[in-house]
Amino acid sequence: MSLSRAEMAAVVARDIPAGSYVNLGIGQPTMVADYLSPSQGVVLHTENGMLNMGPLATGDAIDPDLTNAGKQPVTELPGAAYFHHADSFAMMRGGHLDVCVMGAFQVSAGGDLANWHTGAPDAIPAVGGAMDLAIGAKQVFVMMSLFAKDGSPKLVPACTYPLTGRACIRRVYTDVATFLIEPDGVRVRDTFGITFDELAARLEVPVTQA
C-alpha cells in the first residue's frame, strides 16, 4: 500500500543526517519533527525565529506564544533559542541550514521547484520564505503526494507553475516512491504499493532504478 503522511514523515526523518540544522516547511513537512530521534541530534530551525524546536505540543504542553511558522503549537528542546525574524532569514539565506523539507505543487526532472502559486487567477499566492530556503539550504527535500486529484503526476519534465527555485531539489519523498534528482536523471530509490514498471508507466519523466 502507499504511505500515509505519517509514514512519509518517518521516512524523511530517517534520512536526515545526524547533527543537521533543518527547516521544515508549512504543511506536511512539519510532521517530520515528530519522527526525529533524539540520538540524531537534529536542530530544527523555524522561519519565525527559533532554533531547537521540538515536536508539536498537545494538551497542557501548549503555549500559545510558542509556535512554528505554520502557527502550530510546538515544544522547545533544551538549549532552544529565539531571535528576530530578520536574523532567521539571514540564517536561511546565508547557507547555514543543512536541510530544508518543503511541500510542492510540482518538481521538474531537473530539480526545479514550484510551490508558491498555481498560476490560477483566483489562487492565493503564498511565497513566505520558500524562495530563500530553496536557494539557501545546502540540501532541499520535497515531501508531497505524487499524483494530483485529477491523477496527473506532480513530478514533471518541466514545471508549468511559477518557479520557486531552479535546480534546487535533491530528493522527492512521495506516498508511492522516493526519487533522487541527480545530474544524469531521476532515479527511483524505493516504491510503496506500486511496482517500478507501474510507476514508470504513469510518469512522463524517464526514471531509472537506484
VENWO-V627670 format. One record per helix or strand of 2 or more residues. SS is the DSSP state (H for helix, E for strand). FROM is the first residue (numbers start at 0). TO is the last residue. Records with the same first field share a line. If there is no record, write none. Layout:
SS = FROM-TO + FROM-TO
//
This chain:
H = 4-14 + 27-34 + 37-39 + 58-60 + 84-92 + 129-135 + 195-201
E = 20-23 + 42-45 + 49-55 + 72-81 + 98-101 + 105-107 + 112-113 + 138-142 + 154-155 + 168-172 + 176-181 + 184-190 + 206-208
//
